[in-house]
Amino acid sequence: MKLSIIIPAYNEEDRIIHTLDASLEFLNQQNFESEIIVVSDGGTDHTRSVVEGFDSGSRVDLRVIEYHPNRGKGYAVRTGMLAGSGEMLLFMDADYAVPIEEITKAFKLIESGFDVAMGSRAIAGATVLDHQNCYRELSAKLYNLIQMAYLGIFYKDTQCGFKIFTKTAAQRLFSRQKLSSVIFDPEILWLAKKAGYRVAEFPVSWCHVGNSRIQYDSLKKSLFVFQELFRIRKLHSGKFL
């Protein structure tokens, strides 16, 4: 199997339909075998039954992993990445903010020798069709500057939910992941740096989708993001084995 796609989902019974429709249409036109693993992260809606009701076609294996209680996006992605069997493993968001066709750029980077390829909304060639509100965009820029200074990972957009890994890199990195929250992305990239993996950013077309399941609508939630960020180096202070 060439490709595993991991989709973390928390109460996504509505948005997952379009995401699966578009992804399955694309994958069934390719000349390789693939799988989609939807990880239902302790949801209370019908995400699982909606996914199980899909006809995935002849080239794609579609399955859902569900557990309770809700554990966080990082936990969901880790669960799916360690369960995938593809030569390459991609995780993408359930809201389909990045269209599946962008994966062809990632394939070229992985095939040229990179271990990780990450979609970016902030480099030349990227297209943002609908922006987030100004407060959230400014907060993201501030967070990224602090992240760069603290972790020494100099990427312009670590939070875009469209990243692909070789099987070897995925197994080594996600098996060492300790954060279950949304701040797992910089943790994985910090581990990739420690492991000496080659990481590339590539521009994507991205569209903000409203009604996000991850809200930063209070000072407490915003502070939690930085608390998680500042745990990363402490959690991985030893040598990468």
N, C-alpha and C positions, 0 to 999 in steps of 0.2 A: 504494500500500500504506500503510495507516494505522499499523501497529505492527510493530516488530521486537523480539523477545525474545531476549536473549543469555544463555546459560547456560554459565558456565565449569565445566569438569568435569575432575577428576583421579581416575582409577580409580573411576568412579561407575556401573559397569554394573548394580549392584543398585538404588541409590536413584533413578537417572534414570528408571526405569520408571514409578514412581508419579508423579513430577514431570511427565513427558510425558503420561501418561494424563489427569491432572487438568487440565493446561494445554490440551491439545488438545480435551478435552470442552467446556471453557469457550469457547475461541476459535471453535470450529465453530458455536456457538450465537449468535455475534455477527453483525451485519450489515455487517462490514467485512473486508477482506482483511488477512492478517497472515502473519508468518513467525517460526519459531523457529530460531535458530542455536546449536547446541551446539558449544562449542569444547573439544575434547579436548586438554588441556595435557600432551602427552608421556606419556600414560598407558601402562600395561603390561597392561591388562585388555582386555575386549571392549566398552568403551563405544561405540566407533564402530559396530561391527556391530549392537549392540543398537538404537542410534538409527536406523540405516539400515533396520532391519527393521520400523519402525513405519509404519502407515497413517495419514497425517496428516489425512485427510479432504479435503473439497472447498474449504475456505476458507483452509487453512493450508499454507504451504510449509515443510517441515522439512528441514534439512540439517545436516551436521556438518563442521567444520573440524578437522583433526588435524595436529599437527606434533610433531617430536621434536628435542631432548630437552625435558623439563619446564622451563618458563620462569617459572612463578609465576602466581598468580591475576590480578594486575594486567595482566600481558602478555596473558593469555587474554581478559580483558574488553576490553582495548583492541583486540585483533584482531577480536573479534566486533562491537564497536560501530562500527568503521570499515568493516566489511563489510556492515552492515545498511542497508536501503534504505527503511525506514519513515519516515513523517512524525514519529513518536515512537519512541524506542528505550529499552527497559527492560532492565536486567540484574538477574537474580535467581539465587539460589543453587540448586545442584542438589539440595539436601536438602529443598526445599519447606518451609522453616521459615515462610515467609509464603505463604498461599494466593493463587492467581492472582486471585481475586475482589477482592482489595484494590486492584487496578489501577483500578477505577472511581473511587476517591477521587483517584488521581493524574491521571486524565483531566480531571476537573473543574478541578484546579489549573492544568494546562497550558493548557486551553482558556480559562481566565480571565486568562492572560497571564504565568504563571510559565515560566521557561526550564528549571528543574530542580525535580522533586518527589521527596523522599526519605522512604521509610518510616522510622518511628521506634518504638522499643519504650519510649521514656522520656518521652513527652509525654501529656497528658490524653487519654483515650479509647483508649489502647493496651491490649492484653491480652496478657499473657505466660502461656501455658498451662503451660509447663514451664520452670523456670529452669535456667541453668547452675549449676555449683558455686560456692560462696561465694568461693573464691579467684579464679576467673575474673571474677566480677562485680565484685569489689573492684578487681581489676587494671584492668578496663575503665573504671571510674569515675576511677581515678587517671590513667590514660592520657588520658582525655577532658579532664580539668582541665589537664594539661600541654599538650595539643594546643590548647586554647582560648587559653592564655596565649602560646604560641609563634606560632600562626598567626593568631590573632584571628578565628577562625571559631566563632561561638557557637551551635553546634547541640548538642542533648543526646545524639544518637546518630548518629555518622557511619559506624559500621561495620555497620549493618543492610544486608544484601545485597538491597535492593529499591529501586532508584532509576531514575527515568525522565527522559529529556531530549528536548527538541525536536531535530530533525535538525540544525539549524544549530549549536546548543550542543554536541551530541555530536561533530560533526566538528571544531569549533574546539578543544574541550577535550581530547578523546582523541588528537588528532593532536599535541598538545603534551606529553602525558603522558610522563614519563621513568622512573618507578619501575615495576618489574615485580612487586613483592611485594604482599602483602596491604594495605600502607599506601598503596595508590593512591587510596583513597577521599578522605582529607584532601587529597591532592595535587590531585585534580580539583576539590574544593570550594574550595581556595585559588586555583586558576586561575579558577574561576567568580567568586570575589570580585574578583580583579584585572580580569576582563573586564566587571564590572558586571552580571552576570546576576542575575535574580531567582530566589531559591531558597526553596522552602517545605518544611516538614516536615509529614507527616501521620501520624496514629496507625494502627498495623497490629496485627493479631492475629499473634502470633509464638509458635512452639513450639520449644524446644531439641531438636535431633536429635543423638543420640549418635554416637560414632565419627567425629568431625570429621576431615577431611583436613588441617586446619591445627591443629597442636598447639603449645602453649607449655609444654612439659614440661621445660625446662631453663633455667638462667640465661642461657646463651648466646643462646637463641632470644628470650627476653624482652628482652634488651639490644639485639638486632638490630632489634626493632620501634622502639625509641627512636632508634637510629642512623638508620634510614630516615626517621623523622619529621623529625629535625633536618637532613636533607639537602634538604628541600623548598624552603625559601626560597633556599638557595644555588643550587639547580638552576634556579630561575626568578627570578633577581635582576634581569633586564632588564625592559623595558616589554612588556606584553602587546600583541601586534600582531594 
